[in-house]
Amino acid sequence: MKWQPIETAPTDGTRILLRGRNGRIADGHYGQPDGFANPKRFVWPYINATPTHWAPLALIAAAAELLAAAMKVNALSIQTDAHKELRAAIAKARGTPC
């Protein structure tokens, strides 16, 4: 997974994976943490820390599918349908065609 700078993160309320200093990682979103009186910011469990990077949650959701396909490829170690499954799973996780 490639972490992107927090400045490029979506600010429309989309849930994303956030990473901060000291290895803190959690899902969160950009919004108002507790009502309209407070300014918008990244809302995540570490209230006293500011996230520095982000990644789409879609990649996390695809992790199990990618792992299963990779295990098939490693077990077979020859060019088979498992390779096609792996390429398809990676493309799906990236949101690109095979």
C-alpha positions as CSV (number, residue, x, y, z in Angstrom):
1,M,0.0,0.0,0.0
2,K,1.3,3.4,-0.9
3,W,0.7,6.2,1.7
4,Q,-0.2,9.6,0.2
5,P,0.4,13.0,1.8
6,I,-2.5,14.1,4.0
7,E,-2.8,17.2,1.9
8,T,-4.2,15.1,-0.9
9,A,-6.8,13.3,1.2
10,P,-10.5,13.6,0.4
11,T,-12.4,16.2,2.4
12,D,-15.9,15.1,1.5
13,G,-16.4,12.8,4.5
14,T,-15.2,9.7,2.8
15,R,-13.8,7.1,5.3
16,I,-10.1,6.5,4.7
17,L,-7.2,4.9,6.4
18,L,-5.1,7.5,8.3
19,R,-1.5,7.3,9.6
20,G,0.2,9.6,12.0
21,R,3.5,9.8,13.9
22,N,4.7,7.0,16.1
23,G,3.1,4.4,13.8
24,R,-0.5,5.3,14.6
25,I,-2.9,3.9,12.0
26,A,-6.7,4.0,12.1
27,D,-9.7,4.7,9.9
28,G,-11.3,8.1,9.9
29,H,-12.7,10.9,7.8
30,Y,-12.5,14.7,7.4
31,G,-15.4,16.5,9.2
32,Q,-16.6,18.1,12.3
33,P,-15.8,15.9,15.3
34,D,-18.6,17.0,17.6
35,G,-21.0,19.5,16.0
36,F,-21.0,22.7,14.1
37,A,-19.2,24.8,16.7
38,N,-15.8,23.2,16.0
39,P,-13.8,23.6,12.9
40,K,-13.5,20.6,10.5
41,R,-10.5,18.4,10.8
42,F,-9.5,14.7,10.4
43,V,-11.6,12.7,12.8
44,W,-9.9,9.5,14.1
45,P,-9.3,7.8,17.5
46,Y,-6.1,9.7,18.2
47,I,-7.6,13.0,19.2
48,N,-4.3,14.6,20.3
49,A,-2.5,13.5,17.1
50,T,-2.7,14.9,13.6
51,P,-2.5,12.4,10.7
52,T,0.3,12.9,8.2
53,H,-0.7,10.4,5.5
54,W,-3.7,8.5,4.2
55,A,-4.7,5.5,2.0
56,P,-8.0,4.4,0.5
57,L,-9.9,1.8,2.6
58,A,-10.8,-0.1,-0.6
59,L,-7.2,-1.5,-0.6
60,I,-7.8,-2.8,3.0
61,A,-11.1,-4.4,2.0
62,A,-9.4,-6.2,-0.9
63,A,-6.5,-7.5,1.2
64,A,-8.1,-10.9,2.0
65,E,-8.9,-11.5,-1.7
66,L,-5.4,-10.5,-2.7
67,L,-3.8,-12.8,-0.1
68,A,-5.9,-15.8,-1.2
69,A,-5.0,-15.3,-4.8
70,A,-1.3,-14.9,-4.0
71,M,-1.3,-18.0,-1.9
72,K,-2.6,-20.0,-4.9
73,V,0.1,-18.6,-7.2
74,N,2.8,-19.4,-4.7
75,A,1.5,-23.0,-4.2
76,L,1.4,-23.7,-7.9
77,S,4.5,-21.8,-9.0
78,I,3.4,-22.2,-12.7
79,Q,1.4,-20.0,-15.1
80,T,-2.2,-20.9,-14.4
81,D,-5.6,-19.4,-13.8
82,A,-4.4,-18.4,-10.4
83,H,-2.1,-15.9,-12.0
84,K,-5.1,-14.4,-13.8
85,E,-7.0,-14.3,-10.5
86,L,-4.2,-12.5,-8.9
87,R,-3.9,-9.9,-11.6
88,A,-7.7,-9.4,-11.6
89,A,-7.7,-9.0,-7.8
90,I,-4.9,-6.4,-7.9
91,A,-6.6,-4.5,-10.7
92,K,-9.9,-4.6,-8.7
93,A,-8.1,-3.2,-5.6
94,R,-6.5,-0.4,-7.7
95,G,-9.8,0.3,-9.5
96,T,-8.2,-0.3,-12.9
97,P,-9.0,-2.7,-15.7
98,C,-6.8,-5.9,-16.1
